């Protein structure tokens, strides 16, 4: 599982101050203060499961969002 507490590793600097909404709890936060993860999600129209970079407000929301079987071994 790929994740980082530093969104600046994945996002160009001018987007780090972008207001964002957590996909898990819907809390508003600045993108640069979030937690980035290669997470799984379901496409609403097709039901297909895909993966992509997702920004959460906290590691708690990341862990609640991702199904335990998808997390792999966390060390």
BADOZA-316575 format. One line per field, with one value per residue: residue in three letters; x, y, z of N, C-alpha, C in turn. Coordinates in steps of 0.2 Angstrom, whole numbers. Example, Ala and Ser with C-alpha at 12.3 -4.5 7.8 and 13.67 -1.06 7.14 Angstrom:
2
residu <- c(ALA, SER)
nc1 <- c(66, 64)
nc2 <- c(-28, -11)
nc3 <- c(39, 35)
cac1 <- c(62, 68)
cac2 <- c(-22, -5)
cac3 <- c(39, 36)
cc1 <- c(66, 64)
cc2 <- c(-16, 0)
cc3 <- c(39, 39)
END
This chain:
75
residu <- c(UNK, UNK, UNK, UNK, UNK, UNK, UNK, UNK, UNK, UNK, UNK, UNK, UNK, UNK, UNK, UNK, UNK, UNK, UNK, UNK, UNK, UNK, UNK, UNK, UNK, UNK, UNK, UNK, UNK, UNK, UNK, UNK, UNK, UNK, UNK, UNK, UNK, UNK, UNK, UNK, UNK, UNK, UNK, UNK, UNK, UNK, UNK, UNK, UNK, UNK, UNK, UNK, UNK, UNK, UNK, UNK, UNK, UNK, UNK, UNK, UNK, UNK, UNK, UNK, UNK, UNK, UNK, UNK, UNK, UNK, UNK, UNK, UNK, UNK, UNK)
nc1 <- c(4, 3, 6, 7, 11, 14, 8, 15, 24, 17, 10, 9, 16, 7, -5, -7, -13, -26, -43, -51, -61, -64, -65, -71, -76, -81, -76, -69, -53, -36, -28, -14, -12, -17, -18, -10, -15, -13, -28, -42, -57, -75, -83, -97, -106, -103, -100, -87, -72, -58, -42, -33, -24, -29, -34, -35, -42, -36, -26, -34, -47, -42, -39, -52, -59, -52, -54, -50, -43, -38, -27, -15, 1, 4, 18)
nc2 <- c(-6, 11, 26, 42, 55, 67, 76, 85, 77, 72, 81, 97, 112, 124, 118, 113, 122, 121, 120, 105, 91, 78, 61, 51, 56, 69, 80, 97, 102, 108, 103, 101, 98, 85, 67, 56, 43, 27, 22, 11, 12, 12, 13, 23, 22, 10, 0, -5, -9, 1, 9, 23, 38, 46, 59, 60, 67, 62, 49, 40, 41, 36, 23, 19, 20, 11, -6, -19, -31, -25, -18, -24, -30, -20, -12)
nc3 <- c(0, -5, 3, 10, 22, 17, 6, -4, -10, -21, -27, -36, -30, -30, -29, -16, -7, -10, -6, 1, 1, 12, 7, 15, 28, 24, 29, 28, 22, 19, 5, 6, 19, 21, 19, 8, -2, -11, -16, -16, -25, -29, -45, -47, -58, -65, -56, -55, -48, -44, -43, -37, -33, -18, -8, 10, 25, 36, 44, 50, 43, 31, 34, 38, 26, 17, 13, 24, 18, 6, 11, 13, 20, 34, 40)
cac1 <- c(0, 7, 3, 12, 9, 16, 5, 19, 28, 13, 6, 13, 15, 2, -12, -7, -17, -33, -48, -53, -66, -62, -71, -73, -80, -83, -73, -65, -46, -32, -25, -7, -13, -20, -14, -11, -15, -16, -33, -47, -64, -80, -86, -104, -110, -102, -99, -81, -67, -52, -37, -30, -22, -34, -32, -40, -40, -32, -25, -40, -51, -39, -40, -59, -61, -50, -56, -44, -40, -34, -22, -9, 4, 7, 24)
cac2 <- c(0, 17, 31, 47, 60, 73, 77, 88, 72, 70, 87, 103, 117, 128, 115, 111, 126, 120, 117, 99, 87, 71, 57, 47, 60, 75, 86, 101, 104, 110, 97, 100, 95, 78, 61, 54, 35, 24, 18, 8, 15, 9, 18, 22, 20, 3, -4, -7, -7, 4, 12, 29, 43, 49, 63, 60, 72, 59, 42, 37, 41, 32, 16, 17, 19, 5, -13, -22, -35, -21, -14, -28, -30, -14, -13)
cac3 <- c(0, -5, 7, 12, 26, 14, -1, -8, -14, -26, -30, -37, -24, -30, -27, -9, -3, -12, -1, -1, 5, 13, 4, 20, 33, 21, 32, 23, 24, 14, 2, 8, 26, 21, 19, 1, -3, -17, -13, -20, -25, -34, -49, -46, -64, -67, -50, -56, -43, -47, -38, -39, -28, -15, -2, 15, 30, 42, 43, 52, 37, 26, 36, 38, 19, 13, 15, 27, 13, 1, 14, 13, 26, 36, 45)
cc1 <- c(4, 3, 9, 8, 11, 14, 10, 24, 24, 10, 10, 11, 9, -5, -12, -11, -25, -37, -50, -58, -64, -67, -74, -78, -83, -81, -69, -58, -42, -28, -18, -7, -15, -15, -16, -11, -17, -21, -38, -54, -68, -83, -93, -108, -110, -101, -91, -76, -61, -48, -34, -28, -28, -31, -37, -37, -36, -31, -31, -45, -49, -40, -47, -61, -59, -51, -49, -40, -36, -28, -15, -6, 7, 12, 25)
cc2 <- c(6, 22, 36, 53, 67, 73, 80, 83, 70, 75, 93, 108, 121, 125, 113, 116, 126, 117, 110, 96, 80, 66, 52, 51, 66, 81, 90, 102, 106, 104, 96, 97, 88, 73, 58, 46, 33, 19, 15, 11, 11, 14, 17, 20, 13, -2, -7, -5, -5, 7, 18, 33, 46, 53, 63, 65, 69, 52, 38, 36, 36, 25, 14, 16, 13, -1, -16, -27, -32, -18, -18, -28, -23, -15, -7)
cc3 <- c(0, -1, 9, 17, 23, 7, -6, -12, -20, -30, -31, -32, -24, -28, -20, -5, -6, -7, -4, 3, 6, 11, 9, 25, 30, 25, 27, 26, 18, 11, 5, 15, 26, 20, 12, 2, -9, -15, -18, -19, -30, -38, -49, -52, -66, -62, -50, -50, -46, -42, -41, -32, -25, -9, 4, 20, 36, 40, 45, 47, 32, 28, 37, 31, 16, 17, 18, 22, 8, 4, 14, 20, 28, 41, 49)
END
